[in-house]
């Protein structure tokens, strides 16, 4: 199971439930969140966001 923490109001909340890795719903859920990230990222000039299916790669010119 993929169980990732969620940051809300500066605090990390750990969930006990998750999505099975390699499960049918995993790529769908990933793309729902990555779509929102795509939209936010396009308004900033922090680097290049490269997506392939449900994977993401961020390329930046500096560590800042």
Beta strands, then each sheet from edge to edge (+ up, - down):
strand 1: 6-8
strand 2: 11-13
strand 3: 48-52
strand 4: 55-59
sheet 1: 1+ 2-
sheet 2: 3+ 4-
end
